[in-house]
Amino acid sequence: MHAGYSSFTVHPLQTIWIRQSPSFATNALSATTSGNGSANGAVDGIGATKEQLEISLILPEDNLVLVAPDHERKNEWIVNLQRAIVNTLSRTRTEIGDKQKDLSTPTISTKHFSPPLTRVASYSFTRLAHLKNAEYEGHWLQGKMHGSGRLSWPEGRSYSGQWRHGERHGIGKYITVDSQGGQTIHEGQWKNDKFEGHGVIRYPKGEDHYLDILLTFVQLVNVRY
């Protein structure tokens, strides 16, 4: 939970990534070998710069920076946060299409110290203008939609397919709905968030427009959110 002056935001643990500094690996090893999450022998915060005590968190719509009072507390916070993320991922189930994925098997174990960089999770967007109110279910990589997944909006728009670093990239289907409920479907190849390559556009009246999209033609069929 992130508390502000007059509001608060809840950040799901399954979509939080910790950006570790190079110096954390050695200190974290001391923290885990103690068996209780404390960093035995860690250097205290006296003389440490603010940057050395920072913990950067990567989120789907934001980045947060926590500042610990000293090195020992920093290591404790990271270890406990990592364990909480792993425990949450081990219990999380998300449904993609008609098949349910159990994240506890086989890639995630509560015995693992570091949460995986790639995950399967669901998330509701609330802040980014082009994604506001959209629901995503699928694969992630360090705060970005990456892999296969489905993004849908309350009014009926949706994209199902492949993603790369938060952009539609690969094979996918994008559906828009007009005021009469008719669907226009863009299905085929996507590149850098644009409908580009081989594909077909299906219009509400049943017309199909097959495309072999060239770079010079892409502006005519570019489909944005």
Beta strands, then each sheet from edge to edge (+ up, - down):
strand 1: 2-3
strand 2: 8-9
strand 3: 17-19
strand 4: 54-58
strand 5: 63-67
strand 6: 93-96
strand 7: 99-102
strand 8: 118-124
strand 9: 135-141
strand 10: 144-152
strand 11: 158-164
strand 12: 167-177
strand 13: 183-191
strand 14: 194-202
strand 15: 208-212
sheet 1: 1+ 2-
sheet 2: 3+ 4- 5+
sheet 3: 6+ 7-
sheet 4: 8+ 9- 10+ 11- 12+ 13- 14+ 15-
end
